[in-house]
Amino acid sequence: MPANGSAAGPSELVRSMRDLTGVVQALSLARDLPAVQDIVRRAARRLTRADGATFVLRDGDRCFYADEDAIAPLWKGQRFPLEACISGWAMLNRRPVVIPDIYADDRIPHDAYRPTFVQSLAMMPIRTAEPLGAIGAYWATHHVPGSDELELLAALADSTAIAMEHVAVLADLEDRIARATADLRRLSLTDPLTGLLNRRGFLELAEDLRCRCARRQQPSQLLFVDLDGLKEANDRFGHEEGDGLICRAARILDRTVGPEAVAGRWGGDELVAFLPGTADPAGVVAGLQRAAAADNAAHPERARLAFSVGSSAVAAGDLRSLERLLAEADSAMYAAKRSGRVAARPR
């Protein structure tokens, strides 16, 4: 394009239009904002025959110079108040601006431009209604962009606005899908009655924790908890009260073992927990029994809460499988139920 801004010849204009068509197609396939930025910064410079181009995003009350393609560095990565830069002027006024001589225009922050090569510029807002940003084209010599250049820059800005809106919709959709997938996974691992992990969830997360403890040479323990008297509670108070008894036991177990442990409902009236960093189960089990006693005292009219607990202690470096630990703790729990006390299976 000639420096005086005269119109391009037919063949040059055809090439530019073909180039723009390719850019629009590329933008339609962009899946994120960085891809849009990369396409636009290169296309803006190429379509306007400029010495540099910037991709500016509106960031609240500031202009963020997100990307650039230029013969020398401009302002990539910097933020300026909207009122302090020409890209902000284009966004606030919702219209393009052409400045043939930047040092003859008081809208230009001259101190910011002196270290650069820029002598002339054109700035095009990305969307006129509530602009999302702006595209800048810069020349190292005094230059008046012609109508063809400005029309190409406007078409690029319009296509960019569509692409950015598409990317935002796509990102929102992907976020919704990710949340829905996470919710489905959480539901698939959660016991609907107690809110603890179900058997599948416990096996998966407890195995991860067991392996982590083994790598760190950290002691741990597995508890197998049986709720005593559930059948009697169901017979006397009804199954709704029996379900409430299971939920009370689950809450007590979850609070007692703490956030670092993995707790779950094994099935029926059986609960399990894997605790890192605890070599002696006596303190944890005592805590369970105290909490059960306090709950019974607070609700004397309800079914009485009582546990039989078995444990399997895991010393540092112990590589027994989770299945074996579960079997040993289960066996210890039944021994405790028969004897009416807590039983522990040492290594």
Backbone torsions as a table, in degrees:
resi	resn	phi	psi	omega
1	MET	NA	128.8	-179.3
2	PRO	-61.6	152.2	-177.2
3	ALA	-64.8	-25.0	-177.9
4	ASN	-84.0	0.9	175.0
5	GLY	83.6	15.7	178.3
6	SER	-68.2	156.1	-175.1
7	ALA	-65.1	149.2	177.4
8	ALA	-74.0	155.8	176.4
9	GLY	-70.5	163.6	-176.9
10	PRO	-56.5	-45.1	-177.2
11	SER	-65.7	-38.4	178.9
12	GLU	-66.9	-39.2	179.4
13	LEU	-66.3	-40.3	178.3
14	VAL	-61.6	-43.4	178.8
15	ARG	-61.5	-41.3	-179.8
16	SER	-65.3	-40.3	179.3
17	MET	-65.9	-40.4	176.3
18	ARG	-63.0	-40.3	178.0
19	ASP	-62.1	-44.1	179.9
20	LEU	-62.5	-40.0	178.2
21	THR	-59.9	-42.3	177.4
22	GLY	-64.4	-37.7	179.0
23	VAL	-65.2	-43.8	179.2
24	VAL	-60.9	-41.3	178.2
25	GLN	-63.8	-42.5	178.8
26	ALA	-63.1	-41.4	179.4
27	LEU	-64.3	-34.8	-179.8
28	SER	-65.7	-21.5	-179.1
29	LEU	-97.5	-7.4	-178.2
30	ALA	-66.5	135.4	-176.2
31	ARG	-109.0	-7.3	177.4
32	ASP	-150.7	168.0	-175.2
33	LEU	-65.4	-40.7	177.0
34	PRO	-57.0	-37.2	178.1
35	ALA	-65.7	-41.1	177.0
36	VAL	-61.3	-46.7	180.0
37	GLN	-57.8	-45.4	-177.7
38	ASP	-62.4	-42.8	179.5
39	ILE	-64.7	-46.2	-172.2
40	VAL	-69.8	-42.2	-176.6
41	ARG	-62.9	-36.9	179.1
42	ARG	-74.1	-42.3	-177.7
43	ALA	-66.9	-39.3	-178.4
44	ALA	-61.0	-42.3	179.5
45	ARG	-69.0	-41.5	-176.6
46	ARG	-69.1	-44.5	-176.3
47	LEU	-67.7	-31.9	-178.1
48	THR	-98.1	1.3	-176.7
49	ARG	54.4	38.6	-176.1
50	ALA	-88.9	166.1	176.0
51	ASP	-88.9	-10.0	178.2
52	GLY	-167.0	157.6	177.3
53	ALA	-147.8	147.4	177.6
54	THR	-127.2	151.4	174.1
55	PHE	-114.2	113.7	-173.8
56	VAL	-113.8	132.1	177.5
57	LEU	-108.7	143.1	172.6
58	ARG	-80.0	126.0	-179.3
59	ASP	-124.2	81.2	-175.9
60	GLY	67.3	-118.8	179.6
61	ASP	-98.9	21.4	-178.8
62	ARG	-130.6	157.8	173.0
63	CYS	-100.5	126.6	178.3
64	PHE	-108.0	114.5	178.7
65	TYR	-81.3	89.1	-168.8
66	ALA	-75.6	-33.2	-175.4
67	ASP	-156.9	162.2	179.5
68	GLU	-158.6	159.3	174.5
69	ASP	-140.7	106.4	-170.5
70	ALA	-152.0	163.5	180.0
71	ILE	-71.4	-17.1	177.9
72	ALA	-154.3	158.8	-176.6
73	PRO	-58.6	144.0	175.6
74	LEU	-114.7	-105.0	-173.8
75	TRP	-132.8	25.8	-176.5
76	LYS	-54.9	131.8	178.3
77	GLY	87.8	-5.9	-177.2
78	GLN	-96.9	155.3	176.4
79	ARG	-122.6	140.5	178.9
80	PHE	-135.3	151.2	174.7
81	PRO	-59.0	146.1	-179.9
82	LEU	-54.9	-39.6	-176.1
83	GLU	-74.8	-8.3	-172.6
84	ALA	-102.8	0.3	-178.3
85	CYS	-142.7	159.2	-174.0
86	ILE	-70.8	-28.3	175.1
87	SER	-65.0	-38.2	175.5
88	GLY	-64.6	-38.1	177.4
89	TRP	-60.7	-44.8	-179.9
90	ALA	-62.9	-37.9	179.5
91	MET	-72.5	-43.8	-178.6
92	LEU	-66.3	-36.0	-179.2
93	ASN	-92.3	-7.2	175.0
94	ARG	57.2	39.6	177.2
95	ARG	-156.3	156.9	-179.5
96	PRO	-70.7	161.2	176.6
97	VAL	-138.6	137.9	177.2
98	VAL	-120.3	128.5	-179.2
99	ILE	-128.9	102.5	-178.6
100	PRO	-67.0	-31.1	-179.6
101	ASP	-134.9	105.3	-172.9
102	ILE	-65.5	-26.3	-177.9
103	TYR	-85.4	1.6	175.8
104	ALA	-109.1	11.3	-176.7
105	ASP	-127.4	121.7	-175.0
106	ASP	-78.3	-1.5	173.7
107	ARG	-79.3	-12.3	-177.6
108	ILE	-90.4	130.7	172.1
109	PRO	-77.2	90.5	-168.8
110	HIS	-57.4	-36.4	-178.7
111	ASP	-62.6	-32.6	179.2
112	ALA	-73.5	-22.8	-175.9
113	TYR	-95.3	-21.8	-175.0
114	ARG	-58.5	-37.5	178.7
115	PRO	-73.2	-5.1	-175.2
116	THR	-103.4	174.6	179.0
117	PHE	-84.6	-5.6	-166.2
118	VAL	-69.9	130.6	172.6
119	GLN	-118.2	-33.9	-179.8
120	SER	-136.5	157.3	179.4
121	LEU	-155.1	162.9	168.2
122	ALA	-134.8	136.4	-178.7
123	MET	-126.8	127.0	-176.0
124	MET	-120.2	122.4	177.4
125	PRO	-67.5	145.9	174.3
126	ILE	-90.9	101.0	-174.5
127	ARG	77.1	126.4	-178.7
128	THR	-82.4	-34.3	174.7
129	ALA	-84.6	115.3	-177.4
130	GLU	51.3	69.8	-176.8
131	PRO	-54.8	139.6	177.3
132	LEU	-88.0	-20.7	-176.3
133	GLY	174.0	-155.0	-179.7
134	ALA	-155.3	156.3	175.9
135	ILE	-117.7	125.4	-179.4
136	GLY	-110.7	139.5	173.2
137	ALA	-119.7	137.5	-172.3
138	TYR	-131.8	143.3	178.0
139	TRP	-123.8	145.7	-178.1
140	ALA	-83.2	-9.6	175.7
141	THR	-125.0	164.1	177.7
142	HIS	-63.0	126.1	-171.2
143	HIS	-148.2	134.2	174.5
144	VAL	-109.6	106.7	-178.1
145	PRO	-64.0	138.6	179.5
146	GLY	-78.5	172.9	-178.6
147	SER	-61.9	-34.9	179.6
148	ASP	-64.5	-43.8	178.6
149	GLU	-60.9	-45.0	-178.3
150	LEU	-67.1	-37.7	178.0
151	GLU	-65.9	-39.1	177.1
152	LEU	-65.7	-41.2	179.0
153	LEU	-66.2	-38.1	177.9
154	ALA	-66.0	-42.3	178.3
155	ALA	-63.4	-38.8	177.3
156	LEU	-64.3	-41.7	179.4
157	ALA	-64.0	-41.3	178.6
158	ASP	-62.7	-44.2	179.5
159	SER	-65.4	-35.7	178.5
160	THR	-65.1	-41.2	178.8
161	ALA	-60.3	-43.9	178.8
162	ILE	-63.3	-43.6	-179.5
163	ALA	-63.2	-41.2	179.9
164	MET	-66.2	-39.5	177.2
165	GLU	-65.8	-39.5	177.5
166	HIS	-62.9	-43.5	179.3
167	VAL	-63.1	-40.8	179.6
168	ALA	-63.8	-42.6	178.2
169	VAL	-63.9	-43.0	-179.8
170	LEU	-63.5	-42.8	179.2
171	ALA	-63.6	-40.8	178.5
172	ASP	-64.5	-41.4	178.6
173	LEU	-63.3	-45.2	179.5
174	GLU	-63.6	-36.7	178.4
175	ASP	-66.3	-41.5	177.9
176	ARG	-62.8	-42.5	179.2
177	ILE	-63.7	-42.8	179.8
178	ALA	-62.5	-42.0	178.8
179	ARG	-66.2	-41.7	179.2
180	ALA	-64.4	-40.6	178.1
181	THR	-63.4	-42.3	178.2
182	ALA	-64.2	-39.7	178.8
183	ASP	-64.7	-42.1	179.2
184	LEU	-64.0	-41.6	178.5
185	ARG	-64.5	-43.4	178.9
186	ARG	-59.9	-44.0	179.3
187	LEU	-63.6	-36.8	-178.8
188	SER	-69.2	-18.5	-178.6
189	LEU	-107.0	2.5	-172.4
190	THR	-112.7	138.1	174.0
191	ASP	-77.7	122.0	-173.7
192	PRO	-67.7	-25.1	-178.7
193	LEU	-77.4	-49.9	-172.0
194	THR	-97.4	-21.5	-174.3
195	GLY	82.3	-4.8	173.1
196	LEU	-75.7	174.9	171.6
197	LEU	-62.9	145.3	170.1
198	ASN	-81.9	-175.6	-176.2
199	ARG	-59.9	-45.5	-179.8
200	ARG	-61.1	-45.7	-179.7
201	GLY	-63.5	-41.1	179.3
202	PHE	-62.9	-47.1	-178.9
203	LEU	-58.6	-40.5	-177.6
204	GLU	-69.3	-49.3	-175.1
205	LEU	-77.7	-34.4	177.8
206	ALA	-68.0	-35.4	177.1
207	GLU	-64.8	-41.4	176.5
208	ASP	-59.7	-44.1	-178.7
209	LEU	-68.8	-39.5	177.6
210	ARG	-59.6	-45.2	179.2
211	CYS	-63.8	-38.6	179.9
212	ARG	-65.6	-42.4	177.9
213	CYS	-63.4	-39.5	-179.9
214	ALA	-64.5	-41.7	179.6
215	ARG	-63.6	-36.1	-176.8
216	ARG	-88.5	2.4	-177.2
217	GLN	56.3	42.8	-176.0
218	GLN	-107.0	131.7	177.4
219	PRO	-67.9	160.9	179.8
220	SER	-160.0	179.0	176.4
221	GLN	-154.3	155.9	176.2
222	LEU	-118.4	129.8	178.4
223	LEU	-108.1	138.1	172.9
224	PHE	-119.2	117.3	-171.5
225	VAL	-115.8	127.4	175.8
226	ASP	-113.7	133.3	-179.6
227	LEU	-84.4	115.5	-177.1
228	ASP	-78.5	142.1	171.1
229	GLY	76.9	20.9	-179.2
230	LEU	-66.1	-40.9	-178.6
231	LYS	-62.1	-43.7	179.1
232	GLU	-62.9	-38.9	178.1
233	ALA	-64.4	-41.3	177.7
234	ASN	-63.2	-43.2	-177.9
235	ASP	-66.8	-38.0	-174.3
236	ARG	-85.8	-42.8	-172.8
237	PHE	-108.0	-15.4	-176.4
238	GLY	102.8	161.4	-174.8
239	HIS	-68.8	-27.1	177.0
240	GLU	-63.0	-42.6	176.4
241	GLU	-66.7	-35.8	176.6
242	GLY	-61.9	-41.9	176.2
243	ASP	-63.0	-38.6	178.1
244	GLY	-63.8	-35.3	178.2
245	LEU	-64.6	-42.1	177.2
246	ILE	-61.7	-41.7	-179.3
247	CYS	-66.8	-39.4	176.6
248	ARG	-60.6	-45.3	179.0
249	ALA	-62.4	-40.2	-179.3
250	ALA	-64.5	-42.6	179.2
251	ARG	-63.2	-42.4	179.5
252	ILE	-63.7	-44.7	178.8
253	LEU	-60.9	-45.6	-177.4
254	ASP	-62.8	-43.1	179.4
255	ARG	-67.6	-39.6	-174.0
256	THR	-71.2	-41.7	-176.6
257	VAL	-77.6	-21.6	174.0
258	GLY	87.0	170.6	-172.6
259	PRO	-70.8	-19.4	-179.1
260	GLU	-80.9	-15.8	-178.0
261	ALA	-87.7	167.1	174.4
262	VAL	-114.8	118.7	-178.1
263	ALA	-120.7	145.7	-178.9
264	GLY	-155.0	168.7	173.4
265	ARG	-98.9	116.9	-177.6
266	TRP	-74.0	-31.8	179.8
267	GLY	149.3	145.2	179.0
268	GLY	57.9	-121.5	-179.2
269	ASP	-103.8	22.6	-177.8
270	GLU	-110.1	131.2	177.8
271	LEU	-120.6	154.9	-179.4
272	VAL	-138.0	156.4	176.4
273	ALA	-152.7	141.2	174.0
274	PHE	-116.9	123.1	-173.1
275	LEU	-117.1	125.7	175.9
276	PRO	-83.5	149.4	170.3
277	GLY	71.8	19.8	-179.7
278	THR	-125.0	106.8	-177.3
279	ALA	-83.3	-33.9	-175.8
280	ASP	-109.2	119.3	-177.2
281	PRO	-77.7	-12.3	-171.0
282	ALA	-57.9	-43.2	-178.2
283	GLY	-63.7	-41.9	-179.6
284	VAL	-66.7	-45.9	-178.8
285	VAL	-63.6	-40.6	177.1
286	ALA	-60.7	-38.8	177.3
287	GLY	-63.0	-39.9	176.8
288	LEU	-61.9	-45.2	-177.1
289	GLN	-66.9	-39.4	178.0
290	ARG	-64.0	-43.1	-179.9
291	ALA	-64.2	-38.6	177.7
292	ALA	-64.6	-42.0	179.4
293	ALA	-63.4	-42.3	179.1
294	ALA	-64.2	-39.4	179.7
295	ASP	-66.2	-41.0	178.1
296	ASN	-63.9	-40.3	-179.9
297	ALA	-66.0	-34.8	-179.4
298	ALA	-75.4	-22.6	-177.1
299	HIS	-133.1	67.1	-176.2
300	PRO	-65.9	-21.6	-178.9
301	GLU	-80.2	-10.8	-175.9
302	ARG	-97.4	171.0	178.3
303	ALA	-59.6	142.0	-176.4
304	ARG	-76.0	136.3	-179.0
305	LEU	-96.8	125.6	177.8
306	ALA	-148.5	147.6	-176.9
307	PHE	-119.4	151.1	156.9
308	SER	-114.8	128.2	-172.5
309	VAL	-124.7	131.8	170.3
310	GLY	-119.9	150.3	-178.9
311	SER	-138.4	158.9	173.0
312	SER	-131.9	112.8	-178.8
313	ALA	-79.7	141.6	-178.2
314	VAL	-121.9	109.4	178.9
315	ALA	-75.0	162.0	176.9
316	ALA	-57.5	130.5	179.7
317	GLY	88.4	-4.9	178.9
318	ASP	-71.0	125.5	-175.9
319	LEU	-109.8	19.7	177.0
320	ARG	-59.9	145.0	-178.5
321	SER	-71.1	159.9	177.2
322	LEU	-62.4	-38.0	179.1
323	GLU	-60.3	-42.3	179.7
324	ARG	-67.5	-41.5	178.7
325	LEU	-61.8	-41.2	178.1
326	LEU	-62.4	-44.6	179.8
327	ALA	-61.9	-41.3	-178.6
328	GLU	-69.6	-41.8	179.4
329	ALA	-67.8	-36.9	177.0
330	ASP	-62.5	-45.1	178.4
331	SER	-61.7	-41.6	179.1
332	ALA	-65.9	-35.9	178.1
333	MET	-63.6	-42.8	178.9
334	TYR	-66.8	-34.4	175.1
335	ALA	-64.0	-39.6	178.1
336	ALA	-66.1	-39.8	-180.0
337	LYS	-63.8	-41.1	-179.4
338	ARG	-67.5	-36.3	-176.1
339	SER	-94.5	-7.4	-179.7
340	GLY	72.2	28.1	179.3
341	ARG	-144.8	174.4	175.7
342	VAL	-79.0	136.0	177.6
343	ALA	-121.5	142.9	178.2
344	ALA	-125.2	139.1	174.7
345	ARG	-101.5	109.9	176.7
346	PRO	-69.0	171.3	177.6
347	ARG	-61.9	NA	NA
